[in-house]
Amino acid sequence: MKIGPLLLPYTALLLLVVVTISFALARYFDRRNERKIESSITLMFMVALVVARLAFILRYPSLYLNSPLTMLDIRDGGWDEQSGIIAAWVYALILWQRGRAIRKALAVTVGVASVLWLAGTVLMMAHTSVQGAIPANALRSLSGEQVVLSDFHGKPTVINFWATWCPPCQKEMPAMAQVQAQRPDVNFVFVNQGESPQVIQQFLRAGRLALHNVLLDPTQATARGFSVMGYPTTLFFDASGKLVYQHMGPLSEAALLHHLDQARLPRAPTQAGGSLVK
């Protein structure tokens, strides 16, 4: 979702809503009770975020050990949400056992936060399922060849909406190129938004990026068809062409591999014809 100049992934927006309402409840109970819970709720969310990040890093250690400072770059979309939620519940349970006076306030606050997160997650999944399948839009490649998006079938497909002027797009393109080379069992399609072939080719040469399936969306009609509100936006489709996950914001190599797994896009037998575009 785009708020002014700020592009927020739906998960980050949901987390912001959950945290805001949780703190509002904590302050409400703090005004009514001698024992305060706001600081405990703050620590609970901090524990959840740290555990979610560390659990994700431990799943892809080699990708982070090569450049340790990237562990601190939380903008890469690398979070293990389930581990974070479990950590929050465990911490809340410890607080529950130690503080009888705050049990009611803690139960209500954590319970509301959990319900909000679950409801928001279900709504995001429903929104994704409504988006449908890969459309039959006919786009042009950098060489002028006509390519129909729905022709990318038989294998899982990742469609990335991007532009050369977009800093987050620039940041994630090396990772996209790397994973495209690693995963010939997945179609990667890069749909550029409103730029000329010359501008795109200059960008690719400058960045030494070997991308296949770069297509042009001059009127941005394809992006609008998926309600894309900012760049980069990445869509994950299964082998039947059904949309199973949508991500807004840049992805690191580890985060991209993670979302391929989370979207249940397992490795398929390598097929010829991984690129429809020269």
N, C-alpha and C positions, 0 to 999 in steps of 0.2 A: 504494500500500500504506500502511496506517495503522499506525504504530508508536507506541503510547501516544497522546498528543495530537497527534503529528506526522503530517501527511499528506505522503507522498513520492510524486511521480510515478514510474512504473516506470522511466523513463529515468534519473532522478536516482538511484534505488536501484541500478540496474545500474552507473552510473558510480561510486557509492560502493563497490560490491563490487570493481570492477576496480581502483580506486585502492588500496584496502586490501590486496588480494592482491599488487599490483605493489610496494608499499612493503615488504611482508613478504619478497618475493623479493629486493628490493634490499638489505635489511638482512642477509639470509642470505648473499648474495655479499660484502657489505662485511666480514663477519666472517672470510671466507676469503681475501680479497685485500687487497693494499696499496692499490690504486687503488679509490676509493669511487665508487659510482654513484647513491646515494640522492639526492644533490643534483641530479644530472643528470636523474633521473626526475621529481623535483619540478618542475624547470624545463620539462621536456617537457610535463607536464600543464598547467602555467600557460600555456605557449605555445599549446597546443591550445584551452584555454578562451578565451583572449583572441582568437585568430583566429576561433573559432566565433562569438563574440559580434559581432566587427567585421564579419565576412562577412554575418551576418544583418542588421545595421544598414544596411549598404550596399545590401542588397536592397530596403529600405523607407526610404530616407533622408528622404522628406518627412514620414513619420509620426513620426520622431524629431527632426527639425530644429525642428519647431514647439514642442517641449518638450525641449530638450537633456538635461536632468537624467534623463529617462526612459532614456537610454542606459545609465545606471549601475544601473538597476533590473533586475537579472538574474532576478528572480522572475517576470517576465512570460512565460517560456517561449520566449524568442526566441534560438535557437541554430541555427547551420548545422552540423549534426553532421559532414557529409562534409568540409567545409573544416577543421574541427578535427582530424579523424582524419588527413587528408593532412598537415597542419602537424606533427602529432606524429611521423608517419613520416619526414618530411623532416628534422626536428630530430634524430631518432634516427639517421638515415643520416649526418648531419654528425658526430655523436659517434662513430659507428662508424669513419668515415674518419680521425678525428683521434686516436683512442685505441685502439691495438692491444691494450693490456693489459686493456681492459674489454669487448672484443668479445663474448666468450662470455656474460658476465653480462648485457650489454645485449641480446643477441639473445634469450636465454631470457626475460628480463623483458618486453621489448616483444612478443615472440611470444606469450607467455601472455596478456598484456593484450589483444592483438588477437583471439586465439581466444575469450577470455571475452566480449569485446564482441560479436563476430559471433554466438556461440552465444546470448547473451542477447537479441540483436535478433531472431534467428530464433524463439526461444521466445515473445517478446512478439507477434510476427506470428502465430504459431500459436495463441496464446491468443485473439487478436482474432478470427481466422477461426472458432474454435470457438463464439464468442458468437452467431453466426448473424445473422438478419435482424431487421428492425423487427417487434416483436410485434403481435398483434391486440388488445392491451389496450384496453379502453374506459375513458377518463378523462373528467372533467368540466372544462369551461372555467370562467372566472371568472363567467360569466353563467349557469352551470348546464347549458349545452348538452353533450350527449354527443359525444365525438370519439374515433374509433378510430385509434390510432397508425399502423397499417398503411395507412390511407388517404392518408398522406403518401408518395405514390409518383410515379414519372415524372420526378422531379428529385432531385438530391443532397439529403440531409437531414442536419441537425445537431441532435442532441438534447442539451440541457443539463440536468443534474440540479442543483438549487440550492435555497437557502433564504434568507429575508430576514435571519436572525440570523447568517449565515455571512460573516465579514469578507472572505475571498477572493472570495466570490460578489458581494458588494457592489462590490468593486474592479473586477471584470470586466464587470459589467452594462452600463455605458456603451459599452464596446467592442462587446459583443454587439448592442446596439441600433443602433450605427453601422453595423456590417457587415451586419446584417439589412436595413437601409435601402439599403445599397449593392448587395446581391446578391439581387435578386428571383428570380434563377435557382436559388436554393438555399432549401429549406424550413428555417426555424429554429423549433425547438419547445423551450419552456422548461417542464420538468416540475418543479413545486414539490413539496417534500417535507414533507408533514404539516401544512401551515399553512392557515388559513382564507382565503377570498376577501377578507374585509375587511382582514386583515393585509397581504396581498399588494398590494391596491389602494392602501393607504396608503403602502406602500413605493415603489410605482411613481410615485405622485403626488409624494411628497417628493423623489424623485430625478429627476423630470421625464423618465421613461423611457417611450418609446412602443414597447412590445413587443407583437408579435402572436404568437398561438399559445401563450399561457400556460395550462398545464393543471395539474390537481391530482392528486397521488398521495398520498392521505391515509394509506394503510397502508404506503407505500413499497415496495409489491410490485413495481412496474415496475423500480425501482432495484435491488432484490434479484435480479431476473431477469437483470441484467447484472453481478452481483457488484460493484456499486458500494460502495466502502468508505469514501468520504469525499466532501465537496463542496468546490468544484464538480467534477463529472466531465462531460466532453463527449464524445459519440460522433459519429463521422462515417460516414455511409452513402452508398453510391453510388446512382445513379438506379434501380437494380433493388432497392434496399432492403437490400443486403449491407453489413454492418459492415466498414469498412476501416481504421479507426483509433480509438483510445480514449486520451483525455488526462485525467489527474488534475491538479488545480490550476488557478489562474487563468490566463487568456490575455489578452494585450494585443490591440489591433486588428491590429498587425503580425503577431503570433504566430498569431492566428486565421486571417488571410489566408494565412499561410505553411502552416498545417496543411491548409487547403482545397486548396492546391496540392500539398502532399506526399501527401495522401490521394488524389491523382488525381481531384479533383472539379472538372473544368474548367467554364468558363462554358457553360451550355446556353442555347438560345434561350429568351428570357423567355416564360413561360407565364402565362396568367390563373389565378387561384385560388391564389396563393402563400400565402394564409392560409385555413385551414379554420375558424378561430375568429374571431368578431367581437370 
